């Protein structure tokens, strides 16, 4: 009845995500080296596609797309098609932002440079300290991309598969990763963060969803309901940090209990047919 499965995450989605992240980072870094800008535009789209194919071939051995050889060609082609489609979408957007930091690690190398190191470029390999959330709770992570506008304003991006969560549901769904990354970019890099966006890499709708400070008056395409005033955005990030702190305190106290309303990944009870918890 339980249909027990391995507790490890599915390897194929993880490999696909890892390869997509590595390939996109190399593609944007290659654009910057070749043209002086990592921004995908119509004029640079063909070059971006060539760099993407090279990056996928270069990193595929590090992220095996399947343990079954017959599945690999289809998975490879599907991923390449999705990423090329995303590049076309990015080129058509004409974003005013410049991708400046790619795959920014923090908390993995305690001896790396801090915010005072103006020469730190935030490339893969770490270097930033962990983020102190307060109360003895330290956070580490990897930010997929940070784009910067002409006035120094920054927007944090996190790549996702097909489903993204709008900011209005971050707290109630517990999807606070991006809000925490926004705080990390502010504290560790000294940036004025005016937005955070989950960027889907596949699916019918490639529009980024998240939150954008309406007061920044940034000419960035987004869903209207993702616009917030500055005070509302600050409150959202603050409440996300408080939610993370509460979860950390529960973990430290060993407060493990049945929570059928939220025990499944997307909410609800994982095993309703046998659950005997009344809450």
Helices and strands as residue ranges (DSSP letters): H 11-35, H 45-59, G 60-62, H 69-93, E 98-106, E 131-134, E 137-139, E 141-148, E 153-160, G 167-169, H 170-173, H 177-189, E 192-200, E 209-213, G 214-216, G 224-226, E 227-228, H 230-253
